[in-house]
């Protein structure tokens, strides 16, 4: 393995040394936000949690409202798997009605995971009958979970 120096010349280095150097760089703070990696305190092994400073910054500093037309376009243009993702994004942006529509549309196209998510959303909203119906559909589509009717 070769490692480039400041003047561009290559020098041989032991793989373990390079990995250790890269790991030290990855756990070093990036700006005022996050490290790329942080040791996982719940693990008794050398385990790490990965962070993306840009995602952290956007999620925590730039919270913008996504226009309704954008959600509608995402719903109308998405295939069944992307509808699941649109639902997750909508839920994360506190747009429960959009998440409900995305997961219902995906469920209607045969996605068991979307049916389960819809069941959880409806249950959280207090619609027990709707939740049970969605959980039943999830089971029909091969997705386990939710209360047994």
C-alpha positions as a LaTeX table, in Angstrom:
\begin{tabular}{lrrr}
\hline
Residue & $x$ (\AA) & $y$ (\AA) & $z$ (\AA) \\
\hline
Unk1 & 0.00 & 0.00 & 0.00 \\
Unk2 & 1.23 & 3.47 & $-0.80$ \\
Unk3 & 0.45 & 6.77 & 0.83 \\
Unk4 & 1.07 & 10.13 & $-0.87$ \\
Unk5 & 3.14 & 12.74 & 0.94 \\
Unk6 & 2.79 & 16.51 & 0.76 \\
Unk7 & 5.16 & 16.74 & $-2.24$ \\
Unk8 & 3.29 & 13.96 & $-4.08$ \\
Unk9 & 5.93 & 11.25 & $-3.63$ \\
Unk10 & 4.59 & 7.86 & $-2.61$ \\
Unk11 & 5.85 & 6.13 & 0.48 \\
Unk12 & 5.09 & 2.61 & 1.58 \\
Unk13 & 3.04 & 2.31 & 4.74 \\
Unk14 & 1.60 & $-0.54$ & 6.71 \\
Unk15 & $-2.15$ & $-0.98$ & 6.07 \\
Unk16 & $-2.86$ & $-0.90$ & 9.79 \\
Unk17 & $-1.07$ & 2.42 & 10.19 \\
Unk18 & $-3.03$ & 3.99 & 7.35 \\
Unk19 & $-6.32$ & 2.65 & 8.67 \\
Unk20 & $-5.47$ & 3.96 & 12.14 \\
Unk21 & $-4.58$ & 7.39 & 10.72 \\
Unk22 & $-7.82$ & 7.53 & 8.72 \\
Unk23 & $-9.82$ & 6.45 & 11.75 \\
Unk24 & $-8.23$ & 9.21 & 13.86 \\
Unk25 & $-9.21$ & 11.73 & 11.16 \\
Unk26 & $-12.76$ & 10.37 & 10.99 \\
Unk27 & $-13.39$ & 10.76 & 14.73 \\
Unk28 & $-11.94$ & 14.29 & 14.79 \\
Unk29 & $-14.68$ & 16.99 & 14.99 \\
Unk30 & $-15.68$ & 18.59 & 11.68 \\
Unk31 & $-16.34$ & 22.28 & 12.23 \\
Unk32 & $-18.77$ & 22.87 & 15.07 \\
Unk33 & $-21.16$ & 20.10 & 14.09 \\
Unk34 & $-20.18$ & 16.47 & 14.13 \\
Unk35 & $-17.49$ & 13.94 & 13.66 \\
Unk36 & $-17.67$ & 11.59 & 10.72 \\
Unk37 & $-17.52$ & 8.71 & 13.19 \\
Unk38 & $-18.09$ & 8.41 & 16.89 \\
Unk39 & $-17.43$ & 5.40 & 19.09 \\
Unk40 & $-20.63$ & 3.50 & 19.85 \\
Unk41 & $-21.01$ & 3.67 & 23.64 \\
Unk42 & $-23.45$ & 0.74 & 23.63 \\
Unk43 & $-20.86$ & $-1.60$ & 22.13 \\
Unk44 & $-18.01$ & $-3.27$ & 23.98 \\
Unk45 & $-16.19$ & $-3.76$ & 20.66 \\
Unk46 & $-14.50$ & $-1.25$ & 18.37 \\
Unk47 & $-17.81$ & $-0.16$ & 16.87 \\
Unk48 & $-18.56$ & 3.27 & 15.46 \\
Unk49 & $-21.60$ & 5.35 & 14.54 \\
Unk50 & $-21.31$ & 7.20 & 11.22 \\
Unk51 & $-22.44$ & 10.82 & 10.91 \\
Unk52 & $-22.90$ & 13.01 & 7.88 \\
Unk53 & $-22.22$ & 16.65 & 8.85 \\
Unk54 & $-24.15$ & 17.99 & 5.86 \\
Unk55 & $-27.25$ & 15.98 & 6.73 \\
Unk56 & $-26.87$ & 17.02 & 10.37 \\
Unk57 & $-26.61$ & 20.67 & 9.35 \\
Unk58 & $-29.64$ & 20.50 & 7.06 \\
Unk59 & $-31.72$ & 18.58 & 9.60 \\
Unk60 & $-30.84$ & 20.83 & 12.52 \\
Unk61 & $-30.10$ & 24.25 & 11.06 \\
Unk62 & $-31.97$ & 24.73 & 7.80 \\
Unk63 & $-35.40$ & 23.30 & 8.56 \\
Unk64 & $-37.41$ & 24.42 & 5.54 \\
Unk65 & $-40.99$ & 23.74 & 4.65 \\
Unk66 & $-41.49$ & 21.60 & 1.58 \\
Unk67 & $-44.27$ & 23.09 & $-0.57$ \\
Unk68 & $-47.47$ & 21.04 & $-0.95$ \\
Unk69 & $-47.02$ & 20.97 & $-4.76$ \\
Unk70 & $-43.66$ & 19.26 & $-4.27$ \\
Unk71 & $-45.24$ & 16.56 & $-2.12$ \\
Unk72 & $-48.00$ & 16.09 & $-4.70$ \\
Unk73 & $-45.44$ & 15.76 & $-7.49$ \\
Unk74 & $-43.45$ & 13.22 & $-5.48$ \\
Unk75 & $-46.60$ & 11.19 & $-4.85$ \\
Unk76 & $-47.71$ & 11.24 & $-8.48$ \\
Unk77 & $-44.29$ & 10.40 & $-9.95$ \\
Unk78 & $-43.21$ & 7.68 & $-7.51$ \\
Unk79 & $-43.16$ & 3.95 & $-8.04$ \\
Unk80 & $-44.21$ & 1.70 & $-5.18$ \\
Unk81 & $-40.78$ & 1.62 & $-3.46$ \\
Unk82 & $-40.34$ & 5.37 & $-3.77$ \\
Unk83 & $-43.78$ & 5.90 & $-2.27$ \\
Unk84 & $-42.46$ & 4.20 & 0.86 \\
Unk85 & $-39.58$ & 6.71 & 0.95 \\
Unk86 & $-41.91$ & 9.65 & 0.31 \\
Unk87 & $-43.97$ & 8.45 & 3.27 \\
Unk88 & $-40.91$ & 8.34 & 5.53 \\
Unk89 & $-39.82$ & 11.81 & 4.39 \\
Unk90 & $-43.30$ & 13.23 & 4.90 \\
Unk91 & $-43.53$ & 11.69 & 8.37 \\
Unk92 & $-40.11$ & 13.15 & 9.25 \\
Unk93 & $-41.36$ & 16.58 & 8.11 \\
Unk94 & $-44.51$ & 16.23 & 10.22 \\
Unk95 & $-46.74$ & 15.84 & 7.16 \\
Unk96 & $-48.88$ & 12.96 & 8.39 \\
Unk97 & $-51.53$ & 13.41 & 5.66 \\
Unk98 & $-48.88$ & 13.05 & 2.93 \\
Unk99 & $-47.30$ & 10.05 & 4.68 \\
Unk100 & $-50.75$ & 8.46 & 4.97 \\
Unk101 & $-51.44$ & 8.98 & 1.26 \\
Unk102 & $-48.01$ & 7.69 & 0.21 \\
Unk103 & $-48.26$ & 4.55 & 2.34 \\
Unk104 & $-51.89$ & 3.91 & 1.36 \\
Unk105 & $-50.99$ & 4.21 & $-2.35$ \\
Unk106 & $-48.02$ & 1.86 & $-1.87$ \\
Unk107 & $-50.20$ & $-0.57$ & 0.09 \\
Unk108 & $-52.79$ & $-0.51$ & $-2.71$ \\
Unk109 & $-49.97$ & $-1.45$ & $-5.10$ \\
Unk110 & $-49.01$ & $-4.45$ & $-2.94$ \\
Unk111 & $-46.31$ & $-3.16$ & $-0.54$ \\
Unk112 & $-46.66$ & $-4.89$ & 2.84 \\
Unk113 & $-44.20$ & $-2.60$ & 4.63 \\
Unk114 & $-46.21$ & 0.44 & 3.57 \\
Unk115 & $-49.38$ & $-1.21$ & 4.90 \\
Unk116 & $-47.68$ & $-1.79$ & 8.24 \\
Unk117 & $-46.44$ & 1.83 & 8.38 \\
Unk118 & $-49.93$ & 3.05 & 7.55 \\
Unk119 & $-51.29$ & 0.91 & 10.38 \\
Unk120 & $-48.86$ & 2.46 & 12.85 \\
Unk121 & $-49.71$ & 5.97 & 11.64 \\
Unk122 & $-53.44$ & 5.34 & 11.94 \\
Unk123 & $-53.05$ & 3.70 & 15.34 \\
Unk124 & $-51.06$ & 6.70 & 16.60 \\
Unk125 & $-53.82$ & 9.00 & 15.30 \\
Unk126 & $-56.44$ & 6.99 & 17.23 \\
Unk127 & $-58.04$ & 5.29 & 14.20 \\
Unk128 & $-57.99$ & 1.76 & 15.65 \\
Unk129 & $-60.33$ & 0.28 & 13.01 \\
Unk130 & $-58.27$ & 1.78 & 10.17 \\
Unk131 & $-55.04$ & 0.62 & 11.81 \\
Unk132 & $-56.34$ & $-2.93$ & 12.21 \\
Unk133 & $-57.44$ & $-2.96$ & 8.58 \\
Unk134 & $-53.99$ & $-1.80$ & 7.45 \\
Unk135 & $-52.26$ & $-4.38$ & 9.69 \\
Unk136 & $-54.49$ & $-7.10$ & 8.23 \\
Unk137 & $-53.57$ & $-5.99$ & 4.71 \\
Unk138 & $-49.89$ & $-6.00$ & 5.74 \\
Unk139 & $-50.22$ & $-9.62$ & 6.90 \\
Unk140 & $-51.97$ & $-10.54$ & 3.62 \\
Unk141 & $-49.00$ & $-9.02$ & 1.80 \\
Unk142 & $-46.52$ & $-11.03$ & 3.90 \\
Unk143 & $-45.52$ & $-8.34$ & 6.39 \\
Unk144 & $-45.66$ & $-9.38$ & 10.05 \\
Unk145 & $-46.39$ & $-7.02$ & 12.92 \\
Unk146 & $-49.18$ & $-5.01$ & 14.42 \\
Unk147 & $-51.91$ & $-6.29$ & 16.69 \\
Unk148 & $-53.56$ & $-9.58$ & 15.83 \\
Unk149 & $-57.25$ & $-9.07$ & 15.10 \\
\hline
\end{tabular}
